[in-house]
Amino acid sequence: IVCLRGLRLPHMIVMESDLSGPTVGMNVEAAARAMTAGLLAQGHRRLALISGHREHADRRKRQGIQSALAKSGLRLSDLPDHETDYRPEAGLAAACAILDARPRPTAVICFDDNLALQMISAAQHRGIRVPQQLSVTGFNDATFSALVTPAISTVRLPVADAGAAASAAILDAAATGALPRDIMLSHEILWRRSTGPALVENCAVQSKRRVRPKRRKP
């Protein structure tokens, strides 16, 4: 990026990151906030994260999750956060740790669909029903996310549109000499069958007492 600036070559960064420069963003923070708010609206209060790392878009995801939690009086620091760096073996270890936790979380927010698939697979191998006993969300709307059982609730990002917008902005900057400006595109939340209402546990069922009629005095 420093070299591009030195040569005065127009450039665009696709997806929010910690890098500075004109960016085509997809509002990952708002997407993570909306996904978390949706789980909270379904009654989930024990949540866990299977994350990637703490930089770039992942940092924005955490900010969105934190914002949604704060509105319900919850704190991000209280949530188990299993960082995987998107490695499959770390994702499996994270899924097993969540399933072993007591009390077990009722919903897991995964930072991409591969991690979500690992979480669902690990739960199914242990006989834990998704979403009846555990809700799972992903991110990025991978091709398989709508094909597996249950289909994964996820975030669809306009990646192709972002590439087209970045290309158009660079061509325009090359023609006019003006610096490219930031562009913000919209995302889509896809609620599928991997999420559902939180399971209500240990409900106290009050039995109705039979009221005996009073005996009349003779």
Secondary structure, DSSP 8 states (H G I E B T S, - for coil): -HHHHHTT----EES--SS-S-EEE--HHHHHHHHHHHHHHTT--SEEEEE--SSHHHHHHHHHHHHHHHHTT--GGGS-EEE-TT-HHHHHHHHHHHHH-SS--SEEEESSHHHHHHHHHHHHHTT--TTTT-EEE-SS--GGGGTSSS--BEEE--HHHHHHHHHHHHHHHHHH------EE---EEE--TT-------S----------------
